[in-house]
Amino acid sequence: MTEKIHTAHRGKVLLVSLNAKYIHSNLAIRYLENYYLEHAYKKCPIELQKAEYTINQHASDIAANIYEMKADIVGFSCYIWNIEMIFKIVKNLKKVAPNIKIILGGPEVSFDSNNLLLQYPEIDYIICGEGEYAFAEVICYELQGHHQEKYQKNLDYFLPNNVSYRVSSAKEIRPATEQGRIKDLSNILSPYEQGFDSEQYKHRIIYYETSRGCPYSCQYCLSSTDQGVRFFPIDRVKRDLLKFIAAEVKQVKFVDRTFNCAPKYAMELFTWIIDNQQGKTNFHFEISADLLTDDMIEFLQKAPQGLFQFEIGVQSTHERTLTEIQRTTNFEKLKRAVEEIHAGGNIHQHLDLIVGLPYEGYQQFAKSFNDVYELQPDKLQMGFLKALKGSGIRARERDYGLVYTSEPPYEVLMTSVLSYKEIIKLKEIEHTLDHYYNSHQFDQSLKLLIKTLNTKPFDFYEQFADYCKEVGVFERAHSQGSMYNTLYGFSKRCLEESKIEPSACNEVFLLRIQETLKFDFIRLSPHGKIPDFIMEFQPEGFKKRKQAMLSNPDIVQKYFPQYAELNMRNLSKRVHIEVFQYDIMGNKEEQVSYYMFVYHDDPLQFKRADWYDITTYFNE
């Protein structure tokens, strides 16, 4: 996607991003364009364009597209997920257009600029840290400044200290001496202030920040290099959010490292969003749950369902690890806050753990896993440590026996307390967890199995991952049907190996898991083909009784008044009644139960369907 920003005749500049997905948008290039137009365009008018691609495209195609735009200067926004591709593009561009000037910026190049300039002669400038001011200065120098005598005499005086570049011979490098940092954020124009196209962003994900910096010093994170938090004017933030809401943006993903580090500021924005939301946009925040006050939790429990989504970085519950990485979290406070928000049922919570942190071996990680799993997060995300350039952990890699991949994303391979074999095992567990727990396709079935097996969550997923590996699950694509078959196959294996409680006889156990899998299937797929291993069960007169219930005005008014005007054919697509051979929720094996599933398409609803136990009505 290419967008033309402004035209002139002194040169052409192209800002390029390679996003992870098409629905994502790059924040950095929008900051750069708007800052330039606001602060530098008058003294150095240029033609400025931006182009967004994805890492799923071919590097050669992107290079060709950039070449055809005939820019004098091309700037790239660099991250661990796109840097390798950017290097390929830059090399090809310089071969066919050697006069193009290449500028790189972003976290992946900010902490190793000198070595990168030595390694890649195709790069002309690297901007370290926050780049709005530095980018404008480099552009003005390149397009008009180098013709002026004052620049030639002392270039260092005119280019900011956070710019690394080549001097006259191109072999000598002037390294950056600091990371860029804009003290007063009110001087930076909003990245969405000018030229905001509502249609362009509809149903997409927008990245947004209300602050820069972080109050913490976590040694695995680059934010630890930027102490202190600076905030953008809150009125400007509200103006931007109003645009996103009107454009029906799918999600606004706040990139603030700790959104609620200033409770008053956070509460004002939470309140404003609730008052102005239109039910189409979800707002994602990274928060510290242990900073949530009782008043804030009570307020958040009243927010509309699906409006807010919280990502909470637990990372570990191992005390020695937390001390070593300088992460100050009160887990008991975090636990209480997460449980209370979960009880509200209106905010999705994603809790994060990191594999490979200092002093956390396999068993210590298992405990962290169990501690977090017991909080019933909507997603439990197992990340694997990235030894980021500039991070404290990378600086002390020898102390921790940290071995990681040579190429981005510099992911952990082993540590002094965690072997490569154990990393492989944890990768398999993460794969299984993500497909079964985080997908929410098997919520009731997983609860039943873990309870019946009388095992800790980590042990369950470890055993299940072993089974998945044995039957070749990791070597083939997942289909819905195959996932149900795999979980049922694992259940039978547990029965064969007598891992279930002695009180649960074989027939009852298999019946319960079959019926619970049927329940999970139907709550997501009202008209899908139920897996073959599930025995058909339909009491005499069930269909006739079901039709009568769907036509009963009292039932309609109580459970699905929004569908009252639908005819029976269309109603059957929205409401489904199913019979089960035991009480799914009550675990009363011998009681036949009836459930009604009411489906909806609201994008902010967590569940595909609401379900109700209507056994009493059927037994009347």
Secondary structure, 3 states (H helix, E strand, C coil): CEEEEECCCCCEEEEEEEECCCCCCCCHHHHHHHHHHHHCCCCCCCEEEEEEEECCCCHHHHHHHHHHCCCCEEEEECCCCCHHHHHHHHHHHHHHCCCCEEEEECHHHHCCHHHHHHHCCCCCEEECECCHHHHHHHHHHHHCHHHCHHHHHCHHHHCCCCEEEECCCCCCEECCCCCECCCCHHHCCCCCCCCCCHHHHCCCEEEECCEEEECCCCCCCHHHHCEEEEECCHHHHHHHHHHHHHCCCCEEEECCCCHHHCHHHHHHHHHHHHHHCCCCCEEEEEECHHHCCHHHHHHHCCCCCCCEEEEEEEECCCHHHHHHCCCCCCHHHHHHHHHHHHHHCCCEEEEEEEECCCCCCHHHHHHHHHHHHCCCCCEEEEEECECCCCCHHHHCCCCCCCEECCCCCCEEEEECCECHHHHHHHHHHHHHHHHHHCCCCCHHHHHHHHHHHCCCHHHHHHHHHHHHHHCCHHHCCCCHHHHHHHHHHHHHHHHHCCCCCCCCCHHHHHHHHHHHHHHHHHHHCCCCCCCCCCCCCCCCCHHHHHHHHHCCHHHHHHHCHHHCCCCHHHHCCCEEEEEECCECCCCECCCCEEEEEEECCCCCCCCCEEEEECHHHHCC
